[in-house]
Every structure is written in C-alpha cells, then in structure tokens.
C-alpha cells in the first residue's frame, strides 16, 4: 500500500505542488482558468473541492505522471519509424508502399485494441491495464530491435501498437477520477504537451542515438526502459483516491452501477453527439499523427533536398508547435468555458495550411514550408479540447470506453491514410518524389472533418450526462 505521505508523495509535492499551490506552475495555470470560469461555483462543490484537495493534493500527481510517461512511450513509437526509415528500407528491401504499411501496423493495432482497452480500464481499472499493456510494449520493442525478417518486423510493430494502445485512455480515465471536471481540458492539454516529448525524443535524439550505436541497440535500450516503467505503474498507480483511503475529487453524487458490455457499446454508438466527434477524428487524425509519424521527414527531404539530420530537427518544429498549441488551446477552452469554437476554428486554419501546401506551397522556401508545418502543428493542439468534449458528452461511468471508441475511429483513419499517402507519392513521382497529391489527400480529409465539427454539441465545460 502506498501512503499519501510517503516518499513518492513528498517527491510529487515538491515537484508539482498542490493544485491550488501558487508555487506549482501547473497548479497556477489551473487556478487561473478556474478562477475566471467557475468563481461562482456551487457552495457544495466548493466544500467537496476543499476536502478533496486537502486529502489528495499530491498523490494524484504521482499517478498522473506515471501514466503520462506511458503516453510519452506511445508517442515515441508513433514517430520513431520515420527516423529509421532509410535503414529499415535498405535492410529489409522495402518499397515506399511497404514502409507505409509497416508504419500503419502500429495504427491498425492501436485502432483494434481501443475498445478492449476501454473495457479493461472501466472494468479492471487503470493500474492493471497500464501495467499489462506497457509490459507488452516493452517486450515487443525488444523484438522489433532483434528481428531479422520482414514478417517479424511487421508483427513486432503491430505488437508495439497493441501495447501502447491503452496509454491515453488510462490517462483520461485517471484524470476523471483524480481531478475535478473544470481541470480536465487544461490537464488534457498538459498531457498532450508532456506526451509529445516522446515525439521530440523520437526525432533528432533517436537519430543521433542510432548514428552513434545502432538501430538494434537503440530499440533494445528503449524496450528495457519500457519494462521498468510497467513495473512502476504496477507499484504506484491507483485507480481512484478511495483505493488508498483518500476522499474523491469528483462530485459524482451517488455511485453509478456498472453497465453490461453490450449495453455500454450500444449506448455509445447511439449517442449522436459522440458519433459526430468520432467521425471528425477519423478524418483529421491523419493530418498530424499519420503525417508527422511517417512522412514529415520524407516530405522535407524530398521537397527541399536536405539531409536526414537536418530534416529530423526541422520536423520537430511541427511537434513542438503541437505541444504548445495543446497547452494554449486547452487552457483557453477552460478559461472561456467553451469547447466547440476551440475545435472548429483551429482545424479550419489547419485545413487551409494543407490546401496551400498541396497547391504549390510546398515549392516555396524551406523557411516557409517549416513555418506552415508549425502553424498546422500549433492549431492541431485542439485535439486536447476534442478529447475533453468527448468525455463531457459521455456517460461518466463509460469515460474509458467512450474515449477508446473515439480513438478507434481516429486511428482507423490514420491506418488507412498512412499507406495511401505513400502510394500517392509513388504514383505521382517521376524523377523526384512528388508529395502534392498526397498533401491534397490530407487537406480533403481535414475539410471533411471540419464539416463534421459543425454538428458538435457545446458542453459549456460541464459533464452533460
């Protein structure tokens, strides 16, 4: 049993502070957003809030930090494949289409595992789900580094996707249990910001590691580190404050009975507000996660004739902008108590960027191209608001399954578009690689997503069910 006043809790208290502590940077962000929006909260909510924050101010950061670390691992694997594209294609004699399919193995697995992961999170809890999943990811990563055949390469890549599939669902479920509703969108933005540090590590740092050691050594080390993280999740993560005798941070009123699997899935699929968000994510997910994860470095190298090391560093601009946008847009959404406008407007800007790149913008200067990718990355930070809206239009007891369903749609779109992007580059390339048709695919999908966003229901920053 982990005591809230033990050394781990003290470490978290020193690092993060209380959520209302003026010394804590994250607490200061949340406090400002909360003061602006919910200064007139109900008296009973204030009483419950004071009780929750006095009993469990620090241990929730231990739980949150470990789960976000697993999310960093998922982002790392999502983006790492683009850095090792050249050695993989050379060693295993892969074409561009083959490489696109290899990259999409992660997304297919991630997509297929979402509903089972959501059910696991809602039934056996975050702790055991995270420990089991991350262990699988660690073993699969080691296998990926040791493989000597293309078939084993595809299988291990698929297994990595299965292993990290629960990471974001676990974070969102834990946030719904350990934090108050009005903190959710800001924390979702912080989660995406911290998680994307894994993307940054999968760009230039991984490139240097592979250059100094080898691809095999790099993935063996990463796999071992992932197994250590799985052990830490098992030891320190708890499903909810009550598991260690603390008062709840969620004003849920009465306990909600569990819902049978069949009824829960039917309830989610019949919720038209959730379905609109699911379809939206199917279309817009590929323009950042698929492109940045598999093709951004190739796009920069083919369009501007730069070396791999330079392209890896410049590709990080899009990810850094995404991290910043996740924080800014998540905080702004909480500050104004609005969701829909902070999803639709940013993705309309992203749509314009992709259309500009598709119709000749990619032929502009390198600085202009990187700047446009940065703009697309920043406004794609609205994903944090999208996830929050999904949680707020879902039944509270089905948070994990609802977010898992959302990810199923999103990563299905990514899995389909990633190899299709590579195929379009192959078809329209003559003497040099041509990305214009593939970029038009991303622009068209993003436009379809923006149309879907007009059917979203505004939650006003509150759980509607």
C-alpha positions in Angstrom: 0.0 0.0 0.0 1.3 3.4 -1.0 0.9 6.0 1.8 0.0 9.6 0.7 2.6 11.0 3.0 5.3 8.6 1.9 8.5 9.5 -0.1 6.8 9.3 -3.5 4.1 11.6 -2.4 6.6 14.0 -1.0 8.6 13.9 -4.2 5.5 14.8 -6.2 4.6 17.5 -3.8 7.9 19.1 -4.2 7.9 18.8 -7.9 4.3 19.8 -8.7 2.9 21.4 -5.5 -0.8 21.3 -4.7 -3.1 22.1 -7.5 -4.0 25.3 -5.7 -0.5 26.0 -4.6 1.0 29.2 -6.0 4.4 27.6 -6.2 3.3 25.0 -8.7 3.4 26.0 -12.4 0.6 23.6 -13.4 -1.4 24.5 -10.3 -1.0 28.2 -11.3 -2.4 27.5 -14.8 -5.3 25.6 -13.5 -6.0 28.1 -10.7 -6.2 31.0 -13.2 -8.5 29.1 -15.6 -10.8 28.0 -12.7 -11.0 31.5 -11.2 -12.0 33.0 -14.4 -14.7 30.4 -15.2 -16.0 29.0 -12.0 -15.8 31.7 -9.4 -19.5 31.3 -8.9 -19.4 27.5 -8.4 -22.0 26.0 -6.1 -21.3 26.0 -2.4 -21.5 22.3 -2.1 -18.9 21.9 -4.9 -16.5 24.2 -3.1 -16.9 22.2 0.1 -16.2 18.9 -1.7 -13.3 20.5 -3.6 -11.6 21.7 -0.4 -12.0 18.2 1.1 -10.5 16.6 -2.0 -7.6 18.9 -2.4 -6.7 18.7 1.3 -6.7 14.9 1.3 -5.2 14.1 -2.1 -3.3 17.1 -3.4 -0.1 15.3 -4.3 -0.5 11.6 -4.8 -2.7 12.2 -7.8 0.4 13.8 -9.5 2.3 10.5 -8.9 -0.5 8.6 -10.7 -0.8 11.2 -13.4 2.9 11.4 -14.1 3.5 7.7 -14.5 0.5 7.3 -16.8 1.6 10.3 -18.9 5.1 8.7 -19.1 3.4 5.7 -20.8 1.7 8.1 -23.2 5.2 9.5 -24.0 6.2 6.0 -24.9 3.3 5.7 -27.3 4.2 8.9 -29.0 7.8 7.9 -29.2 6.9 4.7 -31.1 4.4 6.6 -33.3 7.1 8.9 -34.6 10.3 6.8 -34.3 9.6 4.9 -37.5 10.2 7.9 -39.7 13.8 8.3 -38.3 14.8 4.7 -39.1 13.0 4.7 -42.5 16.2 4.5 -44.5 18.0 1.7 -42.6 14.7 -0.3 -42.5 14.1 0.1 -46.2 17.7 -0.9 -47.0 18.0 -3.8 -44.6 14.6 -5.4 -45.4 14.3 -4.2 -49.1 11.1 -2.3 -48.5 9.4 -0.1 -51.1 7.7 3.2 -50.1 4.3 1.4 -50.0 5.8 -1.4 -47.9 7.2 1.1 -45.5 3.9 2.9 -45.3 2.2 -0.4 -44.5 4.8 -1.1 -41.8 4.2 2.3 -40.2 0.4 1.7 -40.4 0.8 -1.6 -38.5 1.1 0.5 -35.3 -2.1 2.4 -36.1 -4.1 -0.8 -37.1 -3.1 -2.4 -33.8 -3.9 0.8 -31.8 -7.3 1.0 -33.5 -8.2 -2.6 -32.9 -7.2 -2.5 -29.3 -9.1 0.6 -28.3 -12.5 -0.9 -27.4 -10.9 -3.8 -25.5 -8.6 -1.3 -23.7 -11.6 0.9 -22.8 -13.5 -2.1 -21.4 -10.4 -3.1 -19.4 -10.0 0.4 -18.0 -13.7 0.6 -17.0 -13.7 -2.9 -15.5 -10.3 -3.9 -14.0 -9.0 -0.4 -13.6 -6.2 1.9 -14.8 -3.5 0.3 -12.7 -3.6 -3.3 -14.0 -4.5 -2.2 -17.6 -1.4 0.1 -17.7 0.9 -2.5 -16.2 -0.2 -5.3 -18.6 -0.2 -3.1 -21.7 3.2 -1.4 -21.1 4.8 -4.8 -20.4 3.6 -6.0 -23.8 5.0 -2.8 -25.4 8.4 -3.3 -23.8 8.7 -6.9 -25.0 7.5 -6.0 -28.5 10.1 -3.2 -28.7 12.9 -5.6 -27.8 11.6 -8.0 -30.5 11.5 -5.1 -33.1 15.1 -4.4 -32.4 16.2 -8.0 -32.7 14.1 -9.1 -35.7 15.9 -10.3 -38.9 12.9 -10.9 -41.2 10.3 -8.6 -42.7 7.4 -10.7 -41.4 8.7 -10.5 -37.8 9.2 -6.8 -38.3 5.6 -6.3 -39.2 4.4 -8.5 -36.3 6.6 -6.7 -33.7 5.5 -3.3 -34.9 1.8 -4.5 -34.6 2.5 -5.7 -31.1 4.0 -2.4 -30.1 0.8 -0.7 -31.2 -1.2 -3.1 -29.1 1.0 -2.5 -26.1 0.7 1.3 -26.1 -3.0 1.4 -27.2 -4.3 1.9 -23.6 -2.0 4.8 -22.7 -4.2 7.8 -23.5 -7.4 6.0 -22.3 -5.7 5.3 -19.0 -4.6 9.0 -18.6 -8.1 10.3 -19.4 -9.8 7.8 -17.1 -7.4 8.6 -14.2 -8.0 12.3 -14.7 -11.8 11.8 -14.5 -11.2 10.0 -11.1 -8.4 12.1 -9.5 -9.2 15.6 -10.8 -12.2 17.9 -11.0 -14.2 18.4 -14.2 -13.1 22.0 -14.6 -9.5 21.0 -14.7 -9.9 18.4 -17.4 -9.3 20.3 -20.6 -6.2 22.1 -19.3 -4.8 18.8 -18.0 -5.6 17.2 -21.3 -3.5 19.9 -23.0 -0.7 19.4 -20.5 -0.9 15.6 -21.1 -0.5 16.2 -24.9 2.3 18.6 -24.2 4.3 16.2 -22.0 3.4 13.2 -24.1 4.8 14.8 -27.2 8.2 15.0 -25.5 8.2 11.4 -26.7 7.8 12.6 -30.2 10.7 15.0 -29.8 12.9 12.2 -28.4 11.9 10.1 -31.5 13.3 12.7 -33.9 16.8 14.2 -33.5 17.8 12.4 -30.3 16.9 9.0 -31.7 18.6 9.8 -34.9 21.8 10.6 -33.0 21.5 7.5 -30.8 21.1 5.3 -33.9 24.0 7.0 -35.6 26.3 6.5 -32.6 25.2 3.0 -31.7 22.8 1.1 -34.0 19.1 0.7 -34.6 19.2 -2.6 -32.8 20.9 -1.2 -29.7 18.6 1.8 -29.6 15.4 -0.3 -29.5 16.8 -2.8 -27.1 17.5 0.0 -24.6 14.1 1.6 -25.2 12.4 -1.8 -24.6 14.2 -2.4 -21.3 13.3 1.1 -20.1 9.6 0.5 -21.0 9.6 -2.7 -18.9 10.9 -0.6 -15.9 8.0 1.8 -16.5 5.5 -1.1 -16.4 6.8 -2.1 -13.0 6.5 1.4 -11.7 2.9 1.6 -12.9 2.1 -1.7 -11.1 3.7 -0.4 -7.8 2.4 3.2 -7.6 -0.6 3.8 -9.8 -4.0 3.5 -8.1 -7.4 3.6 -9.9 -9.0 6.3 -7.7 -8.4 8.2 -4.4 -10.6 5.9 -2.4 -8.2 3.0 -3.1 -5.8 4.5 -0.7 -8.3 5.9 1.7 -8.5 9.4 0.3 -11.6 11.5 -0.5 -12.8 11.7 -4.0 -12.0 14.7 -6.3 -15.1 14.0 -8.4 -18.6 15.2 -7.3 -20.4 12.2 -8.7 -23.3 12.3 -6.3 -24.2 8.6 -5.9 -22.3 5.6 -7.1 -23.2 4.6 -10.7 -23.8 0.9 -11.3 -21.7 -0.9 -13.9 -23.3 -1.3 -17.3 -23.1 -4.6 -19.2 -20.7 -4.6 -22.2 -23.3 -4.9 -24.9 -25.5 -2.1 -23.4 -22.5 0.2 -23.0 -21.4 -0.2 -26.6 -24.9 0.3 -27.9 -25.3 3.4 -25.7 -22.1 4.9 -27.1 -22.9 4.1 -30.7 -26.4 5.5 -30.4 -25.1 8.8 -28.9 -25.1 11.1 -32.0 -23.0 13.7 -30.2 -20.3 11.2 -29.6 -20.6 9.8 -33.2 -20.0 13.3 -34.7 -16.7 13.5 -32.7 -15.7 10.0 -33.7 -16.2 10.7 -37.4 -14.4 14.1 -37.0 -11.4 12.3 -35.6 -11.4 9.7 -38.4 -10.8 12.5 -40.9 -8.5 14.9 -39.0 -6.2 12.4 -37.2 -4.1 11.6 -40.2 -3.1 15.2 -41.0 -0.9 15.3 -37.9 -0.4 11.9 -36.3 0.0 10.0 -39.6 2.0 12.6 -41.5 4.3 13.5 -38.6 4.7 9.9 -37.6 5.7 8.5 -41.0 6.1 11.2 -43.7 7.2 14.6 -42.4 10.9 13.9 -42.7 10.5 12.4 -46.2 8.4 15.4 -47.2 11.1 17.8 -46.0 14.0 15.8 -47.6 12.2 15.3 -51.0 10.8 18.8 -51.2 13.9 20.8 -50.1 16.8 18.4 -50.7 18.1 18.5 -47.1 20.0 15.8 -45.2 18.3 13.4 -42.8 19.8 15.0 -39.7 18.6 18.4 -40.7 15.1 17.1 -41.7 14.8 15.3 -38.3 15.4 18.6 -36.5 13.1 20.6 -38.7 10.3 18.0 -38.4 10.4 18.6 -34.6 9.1 22.1 -35.2 5.6 20.7 -36.1 5.6 18.6 -32.9 6.9 21.5 -30.7 4.2 23.7 -32.1 1.6 21.0 -31.4 2.8 20.7 -27.8 2.4 24.5 -27.3 -1.0 24.6 -29.1 -2.2 21.8 -26.8 -1.5 23.9 -23.7 -2.7 27.2 -25.1 -6.0 25.9 -26.7 -6.7 23.6 -23.7 -6.3 26.5 -21.3 -8.3 28.9 -23.4 -11.1 26.4 -23.7 -11.3 26.0 -19.9 -10.9 29.8 -19.4 -13.9 30.7 -21.6 -15.9 27.5 -20.7 -16.3 26.7 -24.5 -15.4 23.6 -26.5 -16.9 23.7 -30.0 -15.3 27.0 -31.2 -11.9 25.9 -29.9 -12.1 22.8 -32.1 -13.7 24.1 -35.3 -11.8 27.3 -35.8 -8.3 25.8 -35.2 -8.9 23.0 -37.6 -10.2 25.3 -40.3 -6.8 27.0 -40.1 -5.1 23.6 -40.4 -7.2 22.8 -43.4 -6.1 26.0 -45.2 -2.5 25.2 -44.5 -2.7 21.7 -46.1 -4.5 23.1 -49.2 -1.8 25.8 -49.6 0.9 23.2 -49.4 -0.9 20.9 -51.8 -1.4 23.6 -54.4 2.2 24.8 -54.6 3.1 25.9 -51.2 5.5 23.0 -50.8 7.6 24.6 -53.6 8.2 27.7 -51.5 11.3 28.3 -49.5 12.3 25.9 -46.7 11.6 28.5 -44.1 8.1 29.0 -45.4 7.4 25.2 -45.5 8.6 24.7 -42.0 6.6 27.7 -40.7 3.5 26.3 -42.3 4.0 22.9 -40.7 4.5 24.7 -37.4 1.2 26.6 -37.9 -0.6 23.3 -38.7 1.0 21.7 -35.6 0.0 24.5 -33.3 -3.7 24.6 -34.2 -3.8 20.8 -34.2 -3.4 21.2 -30.4 -7.2 21.4 -30.4 -7.1 17.7 -30.1 -6.9 18.2 -26.4 -10.3 20.1 -26.5 -11.8 17.4 -28.7 -10.9 14.7 -26.1 -12.4 16.8 -23.4 -15.6 17.3 -25.3 -15.8 13.5 -25.9 -15.6 13.0 -22.1 -18.2 15.6 -21.4 -20.9 14.2 -23.7 -20.3 10.7 -22.5 -21.9 8.9 -19.5 -19.4 9.3 -16.6 -19.2 5.5 -16.0 -18.3 4.9 -19.6 -15.5 7.5 -19.9 -12.8 4.9 -20.8 -14.9 3.1 -23.4 -16.1 6.4 -25.0 -12.5 7.7 -25.4 -11.5 4.2 -26.7 -14.3 4.4 -29.3 -13.1 7.8 -30.3 -9.5 6.5 -30.7 -10.8 3.6 -32.7 -12.2 5.9 -35.4 -9.2 8.2 -35.3 -6.6 5.6 -35.7 -8.6 3.7 -38.3 -8.4 6.9 -40.4 -4.7 7.1 -39.7 -4.1 3.5 -40.6 -5.9 3.9 -43.9 -4.3 7.2 -44.9 -0.7 6.4 -44.0 0.0 3.8 -46.7 -2.3 5.6 -49.1 -0.1 8.7 -48.7 3.0 6.6 -49.7 1.1 5.1 -52.6 0.2 8.5 -54.0 3.8 9.7 -53.7 4.9 6.6 -55.7 2.2 7.1 -58.4 2.9 10.8 -59.0 6.6 10.8 -58.6 8.6 10.8 -61.9 12.3 11.7 -61.4 11.9 13.1 -57.9 9.4 12.4 -55.2 6.2 14.4 -55.5 4.0 14.9 -52.4 1.4 17.3 -53.9 -1.4 14.6 -54.4 -0.7 13.1 -51.0 -0.9 16.5 -49.4 -4.2 17.1 -51.2 -5.5 13.9 -49.6 -4.7 15.3 -46.1 -6.4 18.6 -47.0 -9.5 16.9 -48.2 -9.8 14.7 -45.2 -9.3 17.7 -42.9 -12.0 19.6 -44.7 -14.5 16.7 -44.2 -13.6 16.7 -40.5 -14.3 20.4 -40.2 -17.7 19.9 -41.7 -18.4 17.2 -39.0 -17.4 19.7 -36.3 -20.4 21.9 -37.0 -22.6 19.1 -35.7 -20.9 19.0 -32.3 -22.9 19.8 -29.1 -21.5 22.5 -26.9 -20.9 21.2 -23.4 -20.1 24.5 -21.7 -17.3 22.9 -19.8 -19.6 20.5 -17.9 -20.4 16.9 -18.0 -23.8 16.6 -19.8 -24.6 13.0 -18.6 
